[in-house]
Amino acid sequence: MSQTTLTITSKNYSSWSLRGWLLTRFAGLPFEERIVPADDPAMRAELLLLSSSILVPCLTHNGIAVWDTLAIGEYLNEVCPDAGLLPRDPAARARCRSICGEMHSGFTALRSSLPMNLKAHFPGFRVWSRAQADIDRISVIWRECLAAHGGPFLFGTQRCMADAMYAPVATRYRTYGVPLDTVCDAYAEHILTIPEMLEWAEAAKTEPDEIEEFEAEF
C-alpha cells in the first residue's frame, strides 16, 4: 500500500487540484489518489471561492501532511531532489519560484471570470479588461521564460514547478478560445498534450458532477 496519498477534488473544475496532482506526478512519487466529490459542501465552497488552499490539494507522505500547492511543490522538491521541480541554476530557480508565487497569489480576475471547466467550450467568449491584463502578463512570463531557456517547457527541456502552476491556465485558454501569440499558443498546446495532462483531461470527461455556477457563459 502506498505511503503517499493526494487528496483532490473535481478534475473538471479544480485548478488547484490539478496543480498539486501534476507536481506529485512530475516528482515521480507514487501516490494513492483520494477524490472528494465536488458536491461535498466544503469542496463546493472552495471551488466557488477559487481558493488556493483551504482543503485541497493535500499531500500526505509518510505520515506528514502538506497542503497548499506551493508548500506541496517545495516539499516534493526536498524529498525528490532529482526530479527537477526547481531549476538547478540559482537565477533560474529564483525566477521559477517568483513566477510560481505570482500565479499562486495573483491573476484573480482571470480565475474569477474564466474558471477552469475542461468539459466546456465557449467560442467567442468576451474577456473582461482586467482578465485580459492578467492574460497579457502571463504571456510576458511565458515568452520571457521560453526565450531565456529555449523551451519546450518554461525552464528548458525539463518540466518543473512552473509548468505545473501554469498548466491550468492553458486549459482556460482552450475552454474560452483565448487568442494567443504564436509562441504562447505553441507552449499552451505543448503542455496540454503531455501524457499527464491528457490523462487528467480524460478522467475529467467521466465526472458526473456539475456545478451550475460554472456551466453558464458570463
SULTA-V236197 format. One record per pair of residues at least 4 apart in sequence whose ideal C-beta (glycine too) atoms are under 6 Angstrom apart, sorted by the first residue. I is the first residue (numbers start at 1). J is the second residue. D is the distance in whole Angstrom. If there is no record, write none. Layout:
# SULTA-V236197
i;j;d
I;J;D
I;J;D
This chain:
# SULTA-V236197
i;j;d
2;30;6
2;31;6
2;32;4
3;62;5
4;29;6
4;31;4
4;61;5
5;32;5
5;34;6
5;60;5
6;24;5
6;31;5
6;33;6
6;59;5
7;34;5
7;56;6
7;58;4
8;17;4
8;21;6
8;35;6
8;56;5
8;57;5
9;14;5
9;17;5
9;36;5
9;38;6
9;43;4
9;56;5
10;14;5
10;38;4
10;209;6
11;200;6
11;203;5
11;204;4
12;118;5
12;119;5
12;204;4
12;207;5
13;47;5
13;116;6
13;214;6
15;116;4
15;168;4
16;52;6
16;69;6
17;56;5
17;57;5
18;168;5
19;69;5
19;164;5
19;165;6
20;57;3
20;69;5
20;72;5
22;26;6
22;164;4
22;167;6
22;196;6
23;72;6
23;73;5
23;76;6
23;164;5
24;29;6
24;31;6
25;196;5
26;159;6
27;76;4
27;80;4
27;83;4
28;83;5
29;80;6
36;40;5
36;43;5
38;43;5
38;209;4
38;211;6
39;209;6
42;55;6
46;51;5
46;54;5
46;55;6
50;111;5
52;104;6
53;68;4
58;67;4
59;66;5
59;72;5
60;65;5
66;71;5
66;72;5
66;75;5
70;104;5
73;161;5
76;80;5
76;85;6
77;85;4
77;86;5
84;158;4
84;160;6
85;160;6
85;161;5
86;93;5
86;96;6
86;161;6
87;92;4
87;93;5
87;96;6
87;155;5
92;155;6
96;155;6
96;162;5
99;141;5
99;162;6
100;161;5
100;162;6
100;165;5
102;106;5
103;165;5
107;111;6
107;134;4
108;112;6
109;130;4
109;131;4
109;134;5
110;114;6
110;131;5
110;134;4
113;128;5
113;131;5
114;172;5
114;176;5
115;214;5
116;168;5
116;171;6
116;172;6
117;175;6
117;214;5
118;171;6
118;201;6
118;204;4
120;175;6
122;176;5
122;217;5
123;177;5
125;176;4
125;177;6
127;131;5
127;132;5
139;184;5
142;184;5
142;187;5
143;147;6
143;183;5
145;149;6
145;154;4
146;151;5
149;155;5
149;156;4
150;156;6
152;190;5
153;159;5
153;163;5
154;162;5
154;163;6
155;160;5
159;163;5
167;191;5
170;188;4
170;191;5
170;192;5
173;178;4
173;188;6
180;184;4
180;185;4
192;197;5
210;215;6
